[in-house]
Amino acid sequence: MGTGFWSRFQLAAWQELEGVTCVALYNRTRSKAEALAAEFGVPSVYDDPEALLRGERIDFVDVIAHVDVHSDLVHLAARHGVPAICQKPMAPDLETAERMVCACREAGIPLAIHENWRWQHPIQAVKRALDEGAVGKPFRAHIVYANSAPVFDNHPYLKELDRFILNDMGSHILDVARFLFGEARTVTCHTARVHPDIRGEDVATVMLHVGDVAQGMTVVCSLSYASRVEHDRFNETYVHVECERGAVALGPDYWVRVTTEAGTTARRCVLPRYPWVDPAYEVVQTSIVPCNAHLLHSLRSGRPAATSGEDNLRTMRLVSAAYESAERGCTVEIKESPQRH
């Protein structure tokens, strides 16, 4: 559902998996759906999502449309009893996301969020290095996504968003923080707008306190599309984790370094090769395949996805709290939202 920029890479990634066939495409501009269907051999095209759900026998829908229509399409799938996968951010705000999760829960269907950033091979390598335990327990970390990429060239609508980088990239990076370190208790955030021709923020610094007050850790997430830096690599995320007995670092070109008392070992994370990947988006687009594989296993097994709608609400709460912190100039405590119906 949706045939914009990311849909061709999502379709190509599904085609890497056995036992998956895309049987229909929806797009409100039918000609765009027809062009993509011809390219990928998809037999049916619709410009009405209701007609698609009535006319096709499908196991799930994959929503890749603009964030403003995620909710409408997921609610529609819920009314038809069809499981849904939805792109991030799940919704433009926390309240809408909560209603989406509630609708799917009440319909008895799974909702999963296509949160692929944690499935990047370098991020997975950092997680393995931490889990192996040689460096001990983390006490401080810095996650950096900062570059000067012309992101507005492919996605001009981003210029018009009142809330930009925290919604767009913060949903990824804050989810990575949760994946690596667990749930945050408090959020403190500062934002800035450096590009003069956009409406929202293009720089954000978020500090999370993870764990209990006495034994927790600090995680700083730095986000920027206005940083012309030495290692100016679009889509690369850098991570530095300080631990009781050493450190783990993910640096430019996917090098992962583990330092202990015995010294430093370094290993470059080699990405898989797919002919359909755009080199400018390599680390992101290659992560779509393992993400899709996990979501497919979840649907087949009946077990919740690691990035279920329920789980992703926790990331959405961090994004919402970051905006609240920046607007009010204070630290915000994270609390579970009441169940909405």
Summary of the structure (lengths in Angstrom):
residues: 341
radius of gyration: 20.0
end to end distance: 25.4
largest distance: 63.1
contacts: 1119
relative contact order: 0.16
helix: 41%
strand: 23%
